[in-house]
Amino acid sequence: MTLFRCSLSGALPSGRSWSVRMHFSSGVAIGTVQTDWHTQALIAWNSGTNPLKIFYPPQTTLATTKTEQLAVVAFAGPPPVDKLRATAVQTGSPAVAGTNVNGAIPDQNAILVSLRNGLPGKENRGRMHLPAPSENLVSAGAMASADAAKVSARINGVLTGMIASGHNPVLVTYKVPHTGTPVGSTRPITVAETDEIIRTQRVRNKGMKAVYA
């Protein structure tokens, strides 16, 4: 089985970018994985009950889907270390936008989706930071439980769709932890759960130079 890193990216209302990623283990070629990932992203954003687009203003867009084929590469060091590196890349351009007519909240805010498999420990959970929802969906720093559940349903739909196409969602080890798990090791993802609290992703501001007045 080959390891793939699948990502979504687009623009926030300010023009800054956002991105999220998942990993899949699959026995097919990268082109097939990318086609299926692109399809599932469009379904989650545009189709069915409560698509993701209803959470975002029109200035929040989904611009790119991308799939990278990964391999473990050994570096001599010192010290010697294994790293995951992309060996092939394919992209798509969905070019779709949000439909919520209400205003945006600050860029550094985000919807936190936790990727889990039911086992304890940091190695058995991952996370995605989706763009923050429009201001009408946030009260006292949180979304309604029903809205968080709608986001979970859409992300779980992506997982289900990819599994049906033969691509298994996994958590991946990028750096050897204290437990000694090798780079490239995988654990299955069984469910996505959305936090009602609006969280902060500081990396969206981290690269900006200070502006003084």
C-alpha positions as CSV (number, residue, x, y, z in Angstrom):
1,M,0.0,0.0,0.0
2,T,1.2,3.5,-0.8
3,L,0.8,6.6,1.4
4,F,-0.8,9.7,0.1
5,R,-1.2,13.2,1.5
6,C,-4.4,14.9,0.3
7,S,-5.0,18.6,0.9
8,L,-7.5,21.4,0.3
9,S,-6.7,25.0,0.1
10,G,-8.2,28.3,-0.7
11,A,-8.6,32.0,0.2
12,L,-10.0,33.7,3.3
13,P,-11.9,37.0,3.0
14,S,-8.7,39.0,3.7
15,G,-7.0,37.3,0.8
16,R,-4.8,35.1,3.1
17,S,-4.7,31.4,2.4
18,W,-6.1,28.4,4.4
19,S,-5.3,24.7,4.0
20,V,-6.1,21.4,5.6
21,R,-4.9,17.9,4.9
22,M,-5.6,14.2,5.4
23,H,-3.6,11.1,4.7
24,F,-4.7,7.9,3.0
25,S,-3.2,4.5,2.4
26,S,-4.2,3.0,-1.0
27,G,-3.1,0.4,-3.5
28,V,-3.9,2.5,-6.6
29,A,-2.1,5.2,-8.7
30,I,-1.9,8.8,-7.5
31,G,-4.2,9.9,-10.4
32,T,-7.1,7.8,-9.1
33,V,-6.6,9.0,-5.5
34,Q,-6.6,12.6,-6.6
35,T,-9.7,12.1,-8.7
36,D,-11.6,10.6,-5.8
37,W,-10.3,13.2,-3.4
38,H,-11.4,16.0,-5.7
39,T,-14.8,14.4,-6.1
40,Q,-15.3,14.0,-2.3
41,A,-14.2,17.6,-1.7
42,L,-16.7,19.0,-4.1
43,I,-19.5,16.8,-2.5
44,A,-18.6,18.1,1.0
45,W,-18.5,21.7,-0.1
46,N,-21.4,21.9,-2.6
47,S,-23.8,18.9,-2.4
48,G,-26.4,17.3,-0.2
49,T,-27.7,18.4,3.2
50,N,-25.8,21.2,4.9
51,P,-22.8,21.5,2.6
52,L,-19.7,23.3,3.9
53,K,-20.4,26.3,1.7
54,I,-23.3,27.4,3.9
55,F,-20.9,28.1,6.8
56,Y,-18.7,30.6,4.8
57,P,-19.1,34.0,3.2
58,P,-18.5,34.2,-0.6
59,Q,-15.0,35.5,-0.1
60,T,-14.0,32.2,1.5
61,T,-13.1,29.9,-1.3
62,L,-12.0,26.3,-2.0
63,A,-9.5,26.8,-4.8
64,T,-7.2,23.7,-5.0
65,T,-7.3,20.0,-4.2
66,K,-3.9,18.3,-4.1
67,T,-2.7,14.7,-3.7
68,E,1.0,13.9,-3.0
69,Q,2.5,10.4,-3.1
70,L,4.8,10.0,-0.1
71,A,7.8,7.8,0.6
72,V,10.2,7.4,3.6
73,V,13.6,8.8,2.6
74,A,16.7,8.0,4.8
75,F,19.1,10.9,5.4
76,A,22.7,10.1,6.6
77,G,22.9,12.9,9.1
78,P,24.5,13.1,11.5
79,P,22.4,12.0,13.1
80,P,20.8,9.7,10.6
81,V,17.1,10.3,10.3
82,D,14.1,9.2,8.2
83,K,11.8,11.7,6.6
84,L,8.6,11.6,4.6
85,R,9.0,13.2,1.1
86,A,6.6,13.7,-1.8
87,T,7.6,11.7,-4.9
88,A,4.7,12.8,-7.1
89,V,2.0,15.5,-7.1
90,Q,-1.4,16.0,-8.8
91,T,-3.8,18.9,-8.4
92,G,-7.3,20.0,-9.2
93,S,-9.1,23.4,-9.3
94,P,-12.6,23.2,-7.9
95,A,-13.0,27.1,-7.7
96,V,-16.0,27.1,-5.4
97,A,-17.0,29.6,-2.7
98,G,-19.1,30.0,0.4
99,T,-22.7,31.2,0.2
100,N,-23.4,32.6,3.7
101,V,-24.4,36.3,3.3
102,N,-23.1,37.2,6.8
103,G,-19.7,38.7,7.6
104,A,-16.5,36.9,8.4
105,I,-14.7,36.7,11.7
106,P,-10.9,37.1,12.0
107,D,-8.6,35.0,9.9
108,Q,-6.8,33.4,12.8
109,N,-10.0,31.8,14.0
110,A,-10.8,28.2,12.8
111,I,-13.2,25.3,13.1
112,L,-11.3,22.5,14.7
113,V,-12.0,19.0,13.5
114,S,-10.4,16.1,15.4
115,L,-9.6,12.9,13.5
116,R,-9.7,9.9,15.9
117,N,-9.6,6.1,16.1
118,G,-10.9,5.5,19.6
119,L,-7.5,4.7,21.1
120,P,-5.7,7.0,23.7
121,G,-2.6,9.1,23.1
122,K,-1.4,11.8,20.8
123,E,-0.4,9.3,18.1
124,N,-4.0,8.2,17.8
125,R,-5.6,11.6,17.0
126,G,-5.1,14.2,14.3
127,R,-6.7,17.5,13.6
128,M,-7.8,19.8,10.8
129,H,-8.3,23.6,11.0
130,L,-11.1,24.6,8.6
131,P,-11.8,28.3,8.0
132,A,-13.9,30.0,10.7
133,P,-17.6,30.2,10.0
134,S,-19.5,33.4,9.3
135,E,-20.3,35.6,12.3
136,N,-24.0,34.7,12.5
137,L,-23.0,31.1,13.4
138,V,-20.8,32.1,16.4
139,S,-22.1,33.1,19.8
140,A,-19.9,33.6,22.8
141,G,-17.0,32.1,21.0
142,A,-18.7,28.9,20.0
143,M,-20.9,27.3,17.3
144,A,-24.2,25.7,18.1
145,S,-23.9,22.0,18.8
146,A,-26.2,21.3,15.8
147,D,-23.8,23.3,13.5
148,A,-20.7,21.5,14.8
149,A,-22.5,18.2,14.1
150,K,-23.2,19.3,10.5
151,V,-19.5,19.9,9.9
152,S,-18.7,16.5,11.4
153,A,-21.2,14.9,9.0
154,R,-19.5,16.4,6.0
155,I,-16.0,15.4,7.0
156,N,-17.2,11.9,7.9
157,G,-18.8,11.8,4.5
158,V,-15.4,12.4,2.9
159,L,-13.9,9.6,5.0
160,T,-16.7,7.3,4.0
161,G,-16.5,8.2,0.3
162,M,-12.7,7.7,0.2
163,I,-13.0,4.3,2.0
164,A,-15.7,3.2,-0.5
165,S,-13.2,4.0,-3.3
166,G,-10.5,1.9,-1.6
167,H,-8.5,4.6,0.2
168,N,-8.1,4.1,3.9
169,P,-7.8,7.3,6.0
170,V,-4.8,7.1,8.4
171,L,-2.8,9.1,10.9
172,V,0.9,9.2,10.0
173,T,4.1,9.5,12.0
174,Y,6.3,12.3,10.6
175,K,8.9,12.4,13.4
176,V,9.9,9.5,15.7
177,P,8.1,10.1,19.1
178,H,9.3,9.0,22.5
179,T,7.5,5.7,22.0
180,G,9.9,4.9,19.1
181,T,7.2,4.6,16.4
182,P,9.0,4.7,13.0
183,V,8.5,7.5,10.5
184,G,5.8,6.5,8.0
185,S,3.9,4.4,10.4
186,T,0.1,4.7,10.2
187,R,-2.9,4.3,12.4
188,P,-6.5,4.2,11.1
189,I,-8.9,7.1,11.3
190,T,-12.4,5.9,12.2
191,V,-14.3,9.2,13.0
192,A,-14.2,13.0,12.7
193,E,-15.5,15.1,15.6
194,T,-15.9,18.9,15.4
195,D,-15.2,21.1,18.4
196,E,-18.0,23.6,19.1
197,I,-15.5,26.2,20.4
198,I,-14.0,28.4,17.8
199,R,-10.2,27.9,18.0
200,T,-7.2,30.0,17.0
201,Q,-4.6,28.9,14.4
202,R,-1.8,31.3,14.9
203,V,0.2,30.1,11.9
204,R,-2.1,32.1,9.7
205,N,-0.6,35.3,11.1
206,K,2.9,33.9,11.9
207,G,4.5,34.7,8.6
208,M,3.3,38.3,8.5
209,K,5.8,41.1,9.2
210,A,5.0,43.6,12.0
211,V,3.5,46.9,10.9
212,Y,4.0,49.8,13.3
213,A,2.2,53.1,13.3
